[in-house]
Amino acid sequence: MVLAGTAATTQGGITSARIAALRQAEAEAFRKARPKSQARIGNGMAGFLGGVPMHWMTDWPTPFPILVDRAKGATITDIDGNRLDDFCLGDTGSMFGHSPAPVARAIRRQAGRGLTYMLPSEDALAIGPLLQEKFGLPLWQIATTATDANRFALRVARAVTGREKILVFNGCYHGSVDETMVRLKDGKPVNRPGLAGEFRDLTRATKIVEFNDVPALEAALADRDVACVITEPVLTNSCMVLPDPGFHAELRRLTRAAGTLLLIDETHTISTGPGGYTGAFGLEPDLFVLGKPVAGGVPASIWGMSEEVAARYAAYEQAKEPGYSGMGTTLSANPLQFAAMRATLEEVMTAENYAHMEHLARRLDAGLTAAIGRHRLPWHVARVGARVEFICAPGPLNNGGEAEAAHAPDLEAAIHVALVNRGVLIAPFHNMMLVSPATTARQVDRLISAFGDMAGLLA
C-alpha cells in the first residue's frame, strides 16, 4: 500500500499531490476575497463552542465558514459582497429558494398574530386536506424536524406491532434518530463511527442490510421481529444510490408478508416531484415523513400514516395506561409553521415550479456528464428529480457500502472551494446540487462551466 500523502496516492483518479496543490491555491484565493469575513470569523465566533453556533458549520471545506449577509432566490451574498449561485440551498432546507415570496408574506402576516400558542390556527384547517392531496396518506401530524417526525413515527410503529426492532439500509440518513446510527463494517453491524457520547450497542434493536439486496432483506425480516423498515426511496446523504428496477415493489411485498410497517422518508427525495418519489413512482408506505423544505425554510416537518395504522394506534391508545406518549415538542405545530407550510404547499410546491426544476436539473446532469467524459475522468453523475450529484468514482453505485467507498474527501473538498471561488456554492458533504424554482439557466451554465474548468485542471 502506498502511504497517504505521497504523489502516487490517488482519489477519484487524481494524485494527492495535485489535489493538495489545488486546495492550497484555492484556499488562498478564498481568503483573499474575504478580508472582512476572515477578520470576523477566521478565528471563530466569540461565545460559541468550537467557534460556531452549530458544530457542522466547521465541516465546510472552506478555510473558515462563509459569513452570509443575505440570501434571496438562488443567490447568497456574503459580508464581503461576494455573490454565489447557491445550489446547496441549505442542504435542502431552502430547496424552493431563499425566502419564496408567498412564504415571506405568510411569515410577516403571522408575526403580528403570535408565533406559538399550543393551539391551531385557521391555516391548520387548510393544511390537513393539502397533505392528504399532496402525499396520499389520510392522517397527519406536525413536528419541527424530520428527526422528530421519524422518531415519533417509529414509536407508533413499535406500539402497533408490539415489536422492538427496526431495519435500516447501510449508508442511510434519517437525521439524528439514534437507532439509525448503524453501519455495516466487514459485513457486521456496528455503531456508526464517530458518534459522540454513545455508550449503547445500537445494533441490539436495529437490523441493517445493504440497499437493493432483496435476499438479505428477506432474510432479515424472516424472524418477524421487525416493527418497521425506515428508508429513503433513494439513498441520498452519501454518494447517491438509486433503487434497482423492482426493488421498491419487493420491499413493499416483503414488509407486508412479514407484518412489518414501511416508513418512507422523503426529506431529500421530495426533489422528485410535488408528491415526492412516493407520488411519482406509486409507492405505498404505511408511514411517511418529510422535513426541511416543507415550510419554505421555517423549521417544520410532517409525518403521516395509513388508515390501518391509525386504527391500530387508536386501539393501542385505548388499551395502554394513561400518561405522556413521548411524542411531540412544545413548539411543534405552531402557527408560524402552519402559515409557512400552507404557503409552501399551495403556492410554491406547484407542478409548474417542479417542471422548471426538472428541466434545469436535466440540463445540469447533461453538462456535468459531458465535462466528465470530455476530460476522461472515472466519475459519474446521479440524479433524482431536481437533486443532482457528481460522484468521483465510476457508477452507478448499488448500495451504501459502495457509496462510502466512492467518497473522495480531499478531492471533493478541493473542488468545493474551487467552485466557491468561481461563484458557485454546492453542498459540502456529498457534492449535492439542487435546482430551485428561482434557479436560472444562466446559473446552471455557470456551474457547468466552473465544473468543467476544475475537471480540466485536475485531469
Secondary structure, DSSP 8 states (H G I E B T S, - for coil): ---TTSTT-EETTEEHHHHHHHHHHHHHHHHHT-HHHHHHHTT--TTSGGGSSSGGGGGSSSSS---EEEEEBTEEEETT--EEEESSTGGGTTTT-BS-HHHHHHHHHHHTT-S--SS--HHHHHHHHHHHHHH--SEEEEESSHHHHHHHHHHHHHHHH---EEEEETT---TT-GGG-EEEETTEEEE-TT-TT--S-GGGSEEEE-TT-HHHHHHHHTTS-EEEEEE-SSB-SSS-B---TTHHHHHHHHHHHTT-EEEEE-TTGGGG-TTHHHHHHT---SEEEE-GGGGTTSS-EEEEE-HHHHHHHHHHHHHS-SS--S---TTTT-HHHHHHHHHIIIIIS-HHHHHHHHHHHHHHHHHHHHHHHHTT-S-EEEEETTEEEEESS-S---SHHHHHHH--HHHHHHHHHHHHHTTEE--TTT-EEE--TT--HHHHHHHHHHHHHHHHHH-
